[in-house]
């Protein structure tokens, strides 16, 4: 099935690499005019070059609420219309045992993932179309405890509650808010950090009921659906796109990875 977003304005925060770039490219292929943003201007420029005519981008740190609000104001002006779809996907992660995790390390992830998500949603709010759609990119750590991931688990659990809460607050205005939860996605920075060897990658793949790792296109297809009229009565949903990974095996797979990484001196 194909989706048609011709005439729609889509903003993908963090849309310059990995899953988020795949989502941005999916909307561009569906006819949308797309804007992306991340901290690296070089990555912004490279991403925009793949998104076709009318695409543009910004360099911004999601931890800077005033700067985030300013780029959304500029984006609406450049689009010439309100933003129909917002995808909020900026994130930070690194494996670390809690006993060795510094306060600054914990805060860095919380500031990017949790505070950053709030900054993005609040900054975009005045510039969103009514009706409009917001899609946050969460993570299985939000509801599955994983060794070496206490900072991410805490931050992403908060992101899911932001999704649910603002689905309630903004629903009366016609703004739908949902989250996508990626499973193990091949070729992404997250997979490279959490499963940095072929042995660890194979262990994760084997723990997925569908027996494969996903691709950014799998997330793009889910985002297109959630932003489309077919999902017009769906809001406040936390949707795993993980081949069934969250049903069973996540904790055991990640515990095995944690043990192997610790043994190798990475933990």
For each residue, the residues with C-beta under 8 A, 3 or more apart:
1:
2: 30
3: 30 224 225 228
4: 30 31
5: 8 10 27 30 31 32 84 85 224 227 228
6: 30 31 32
7: 31
8: 5 27 31 32 33 84 85
9: 32 33 35 75 76 79 81 82 83 84 85 129
10: 5 24 27 32 33 34 35 83 84 85 86 87 227
11: 34 35 36 37 72 75 83 85 86 87 124
12: 15 20 21 23 24 27 34 35 36 37 87 89
13: 20 36 37 38 62 86 87 88 89 90 120
14: 17 20 36 37 38 62 88 89 90 91 137
15: 12 20 21 23 24 34 36 37 38 47 57 87 89
16: 20 21 36 37 38 40 43 44 46 47 57
17: 14 20 21 38 43 47 189
18: 21 22 185 187 188 189 190 216
19: 22 23 89 137 182 185 188 216 219
20: 12 13 14 15 16 17 23 24 36 87 89 90 137
21: 12 15 16 17 18 24 25 36 47 50 216
22: 18 19 25 26 215 216 217 219 220
23: 12 15 19 20 26 27 87 89 216 219 220 223
24: 10 12 15 20 21 27 28 34 36 47 51 87
25: 21 22 28 29 50 51 216 220
26: 22 23 29 30 217 220 221 223 224
27: 5 8 10 12 23 24 30 32 34 85 220 223 224 227
28: 24 25 31 32 34 50 51 52 55
29: 25 26
30: 2 3 4 5 6 26 27 224
31: 4 5 6 7 8 28
32: 5 6 8 9 10 27 28 84 85
33: 8 9 10 54 55 79
34: 10 11 12 15 24 27 28 51 52 54 55
35: 9 10 11 12 55 56 57 58 75 78 79
36: 11 12 13 14 15 16 20 21 24 44 47 48 51 55 57 58
37: 11 12 13 14 15 16 44 57 58 59 60 71
38: 13 14 15 16 17 43 44 47 57 59 60 90
39: 59 60 61
40: 16 43 44 59
41: 44 45 59
42: 45 46
43: 16 17 38 40 46 47
44: 16 36 37 38 40 41 47 48 57 58 59
45: 41 42 48 49 57
46: 16 42 43 49 50
47: 15 16 17 21 24 36 38 43 44 50 51 57
48: 36 44 45 51 55 56 57
49: 45 46
50: 21 25 28 46 47
51: 24 25 28 34 36 47 48 55
52: 28 34 55
53:
54: 33 34
55: 28 33 34 35 36 48 51 52
56: 35 48 75 78
57: 15 16 35 36 37 38 44 45 47 48
58: 35 36 37 44 71 74 75
59: 37 38 39 40 41 44
60: 37 38 39 64 67 68 71
61: 39 64 67
62: 13 14 68 90 112 115 116 117 119 120
63: 111 112 115 116 119
64: 60 61 67 68 119
65: 68 69 119 122 123
66: 69 70
67: 60 61 64 70 71
68: 60 62 64 65 71 72 119 120 123
69: 65 66 72 73 119 122 123
70: 66 67 73 74
71: 37 58 60 67 68 74 75 123
72: 11 68 69 75 76 83 123 124 126 127
73: 69 70 76 77 126 127
74: 58 70 71 77 78
75: 9 11 35 56 58 71 72 78 79 83 127
76: 9 72 73 79 81 82 83 127
77: 73 74 80
78: 35 56 74 75
79: 9 33 35 75 76 82 83
80: 77
81: 9 76 84 129
82: 9 76 79 127 128 129 130 132
83: 9 10 11 72 75 76 79 86 124 127 128 129 132
84: 5 8 9 10 32 81 128 129 132 133 227
85: 5 8 9 10 11 27 32 132 133 134 135 227
86: 10 11 13 83 120 121 124 128 132 133 134 135
87: 10 11 12 13 15 20 23 24 134 135 136 137 223
88: 13 14 117 120 121 134 135 136 137
89: 12 13 14 15 19 20 23 136 137
90: 13 14 20 38 62 112 113 116 117 120
91: 14 112 113 137 139
92: 108 109 112 113
93: 109 149 152 190 193 194
94: 105 109 193
95: 148 149 193 194 258 261 266 267
96: 100 101 105 148 151 267
97: 100 101 147 148 262 267
98: 101 150
99:
100: 96 97 267
101: 96 97 98 105 106 150 151
102: 105 106
103: 106 107
104: 107 108
105: 94 96 101 102 108 109 151
106: 101 102 103 109 110 150 151 154
107: 103 104 110 111
108: 92 104 105 111 112
109: 92 93 94 105 106 112 113 151 152 155
110: 106 107 113 114 115 151 154 155 158
111: 63 107 108 114 115 116
112: 62 63 90 91 92 108 109 115 116 155
113: 90 91 92 109 110 116 117 152 155 156 158 159
114: 110 111 117 118 154 155 156 158 159 162
115: 62 63 110 111 112 118 119
116: 62 63 90 111 112 113 119 120
117: 62 88 90 113 114 120 121 136 158 159 162
118: 114 115 121 122 162
119: 62 63 64 65 68 69 115 116 122 123
120: 13 62 68 86 88 90 116 117 123 124
121: 86 88 117 118 124 125 134 136 162 166 177
122: 65 69 118 119 125
123: 65 68 69 71 72 119 120
124: 11 72 83 86 120 121 127 128 134
125: 121 122 128 170
126: 72 73
127: 72 73 75 76 82 83 124
128: 82 83 84 86 124 125 132 134 175
129: 9 81 82 83 84 132
130: 82 173 174 175
131: 174 175 176 232
132: 82 83 84 85 86 128 129 174 175 176
133: 84 85 86 175 176 177 178 226 227 231
134: 85 86 87 88 121 124 128 166 175 176 177 178
135: 85 86 87 88 178 179 180 223 226 227
136: 87 88 89 117 121 159 162 163 177 178 179 180
137: 14 19 20 87 88 89 91 179 180 182 219
138: 142 156 159 160 163 179 180 181 238
139: 91 142 152 156 181 182
140: 143 144 146 181 182 183 240 242 245 246 250
141: 144 145 146 149 152 153 156 157
142: 138 139 153 156 157 159 160 181 238
143: 140 157 160 238 246
144: 140 141 246 250 251 254
145: 141 149 153 251
146: 140 141 149 152 153 250 251 254 255 258
147: 97 254 255 258
148: 95 96 97 254 258 261 267
149: 93 95 141 145 146 152 153 254
150: 98 101 106 153 154
151: 96 101 105 106 109 110 154 155
152: 93 109 113 139 141 146 149 155 156
153: 141 142 145 146 149 150 156 157
154: 106 110 114 150 151 157 158
155: 109 110 112 113 114 151 152 158 159
156: 113 114 138 139 141 142 152 153 159 160
157: 141 142 143 153 154 160 161
158: 110 113 114 117 154 155 161 162
159: 113 114 117 136 138 142 155 156 162 163 179
160: 138 142 143 156 157 163 164 179 238
161: 157 158 164 165
162: 114 117 118 121 136 158 159 165 166
163: 136 138 159 160 166 167 177 178 179 236 238
164: 160 161 167 168 177 236 238
165: 161 162 168 169
166: 121 134 162 163 169 170 175 177
167: 163 164 170 171 176 177 178 235 236
168: 164 165 171 236
169: 165 166
170: 125 166 167 173 175 177
171: 167 168 174 175 176 177 235 236
172:
173: 130 170
174: 130 131 132 171
175: 128 130 131 132 133 134 166 170 171
176: 131 132 133 134 167 171 226 231 232 234 235
177: 121 133 134 136 163 164 166 167 170 171 235 236
178: 133 134 135 136 163 167 226 231 234 235 236 237 238 239
179: 135 136 137 138 159 160 163 237 238 239
180: 135 136 137 138 219 222 223 226 239 241
181: 138 139 140 142 238 239 240 241 242 246
182: 19 137 139 140 185 190 214 219 241 242
183: 140 208 213 214 240 241 242 243 245 246
184: 191 195 204 205 208 213 214 242 245
185: 18 19 182 188 190 191 213 214 215 216 218 219
186: 191 213 214 215
187: 18 191 215 216
188: 18 19 185 191 192 216
189: 17 18 192 193
190: 18 93 182 185 193 194
191: 184 185 186 187 188 194 195 201 204 213
192: 188 189 195 196
193: 93 94 95 189 190 196
194: 93 95 190 191 200 204 254 257
195: 184 191 192 200 201 203 204 257
196: 192 193 200 266
197: 200 201
198: 201 202
199: 202 203 260
200: 194 195 196 197 203 204 257 260 261
201: 191 195 197 198 204 205 213
202: 198 199 205 206
203: 195 199 200 206 207 253 256 257
204: 184 191 194 195 200 201 207 208 213 253 257
205: 184 201 202 208 211 212 213
206: 202 203 211 253
207: 203 204 245 249 250 252 253
208: 183 184 204 205 211 212 213 242 243 244 245 249
209: 243 244 245 247 248 249
210: 243 244
211: 205 206 208 243
212: 205 208 243
213: 183 184 185 186 191 201 204 205 208 243
214: 182 183 184 185 186 218 219 241 242 243
215: 22 185 186 187 218
216: 18 19 21 22 23 25 185 187 188 219 220
217: 22 26 220 221
218: 185 214 215 221 222 241
219: 19 22 23 137 180 182 185 214 216 222 223 241
220: 22 23 25 26 27 216 217 223 224
221: 26 217 218 224 225
222: 180 218 219 225 226 239 241
223: 23 26 27 87 135 180 219 220 226 227
224: 3 5 26 27 30 220 221 227 228
225: 3 221 222 228 230 231
226: 133 135 176 178 180 222 223 231 234 237 239
227: 5 10 27 84 85 133 135 223 224 231
228: 3 5 224 225 231
229: 232
230: 225
231: 133 176 178 225 226 227 228 234
232: 131 176 229
233:
234: 176 178 226 231 237
235: 167 171 176 177 178
236: 163 164 167 168 171 177 178
237: 178 179 226 234
238: 138 142 143 160 163 164 178 179 181
239: 178 179 180 181 222 226
240: 140 181 183 245 246
241: 180 181 182 183 214 218 219 222
242: 140 181 182 183 184 208 214 245 246
243: 183 208 209 210 211 212 213 214
244: 208 209 210 247 248
245: 140 183 184 207 208 209 240 242 249 250
246: 140 143 144 181 183 240 242 250
247: 209 244
248: 209 244
249: 207 208 209 245 252 253
250: 140 144 146 207 245 246 253 254
251: 144 145 146 254 255
252: 207 249 255 256
253: 203 204 206 207 249 250 256 257
254: 144 146 147 148 149 194 250 251 257 258
255: 146 147 251 252 258 259
256: 203 252 253 259 260
257: 194 195 200 203 204 253 254 260 261
258: 95 146 147 148 254 255 261 262 267
259: 255 256 262 263
260: 199 200 256 257 263 264
261: 95 148 200 257 258 264 266 267
262: 97 258 259 265 266 267
263: 259 260
264: 260 261
265: 262
266: 95 196 261 262
267: 95 96 97 100 148 258 261 262
